[in-house]
Amino acid sequence: MDYVSALLPPIVMAAFFIGLVVTIVKSQGGPNKAKEDAAVDAALARAEVAQQQSGPAAP
């Protein structure tokens, strides 16, 4: 029975990891992809503007 208790944690972790990967792959694209892309683009634009505004002042 020691082999069962030795193998159970890796098997449970492997099953969880496979489920996580499947969930990530299934959530890619789909109807929310445009909203996700727009949110990322807006965040990048805000970061770029903030970086330009806080840059070194012109003499």
ZIFEN-V539795 format. One record per residue. N is the residue number from 1. PSI is psi in radians with two decimals (999 if undefined). Layout:
{{N;PSI} {N;PSI}}
//
This chain:
{{1;-0.26} {2;-0.58} {3;-0.54} {4;-0.80} {5;-0.42} {6;-0.57} {7;-0.36} {8;-0.87} {9;-0.79} {10;-0.60} {11;-0.75} {12;-0.76} {13;-0.68} {14;-0.74} {15;-0.73} {16;-0.76} {17;-0.75} {18;-0.75} {19;-0.69} {20;-0.80} {21;-0.74} {22;-0.74} {23;-0.75} {24;-0.77} {25;-0.71} {26;-0.50} {27;-0.09} {28;2.42} {29;-2.64} {30;-2.91} {31;-0.39} {32;-0.03} {33;-0.74} {34;-0.71} {35;-0.72} {36;-0.75} {37;-0.71} {38;-0.69} {39;-0.72} {40;-0.75} {41;-0.72} {42;-0.71} {43;-0.71} {44;-0.69} {45;-0.74} {46;-0.74} {47;-0.69} {48;-0.75} {49;-0.75} {50;-0.67} {51;-0.70} {52;-0.66} {53;-0.56} {54;0.13} {55;3.11} {56;2.42} {57;2.51} {58;2.38} {59;999}}
//
